[in-house]
């Protein structure tokens, strides 16, 4: 079975970039946290609003500092190991 990961890149006014990795259910469907973040960015009045990403580490982003964000999906397919045949000794 393939493993799906998603990368959210957030570009800030200060010139810093933040990369946040997420697990995903499907390749063509965004993680719910990414969806919520993008919805919050669409709001016109976001001054002093902070978005919180939960998970293994806590990340807080002040929304009015964000210039742009993008998300990409990656699929890692599991490969089968080739069978190793034991050599017989003569």
Residue pairs with C-beta under 8 A, 6 or more apart in sequence:
1 78
2 27
2 75
2 76
2 77
2 78
3 23
3 75
3 76
3 78
4 23
4 24
4 25
4 26
4 27
4 73
4 74
4 75
4 76
5 21
5 22
5 23
5 24
5 73
5 74
5 76
6 21
6 22
6 23
6 24
6 30
6 31
6 34
6 71
6 72
6 73
6 74
7 19
7 20
7 21
7 22
7 71
7 72
7 74
8 19
8 20
8 21
8 22
8 34
8 37
8 69
8 70
8 71
9 17
9 18
9 19
9 69
9 70
9 71
9 72
10 17
10 18
10 19
10 20
10 61
10 66
10 69
11 17
11 66
11 67
11 68
11 69
12 18
12 65
12 66
12 67
13 65
13 66
13 67
14 65
18 59
18 61
20 53
20 59
22 31
22 33
22 34
22 55
23 31
24 30
24 31
24 73
27 73
27 75
28 73
30 38
30 71
33 53
33 54
33 55
34 71
36 51
37 51
37 53
37 61
37 69
38 69
38 71
40 46
40 49
40 51
40 63
41 63
41 66
41 69
43 49
43 63
46 63
46 64
47 64
48 62
48 64
49 62
49 63
49 64
50 60
50 61
50 62
50 63
51 60
51 61
51 63
52 58
52 59
52 60
53 59
53 60
53 61
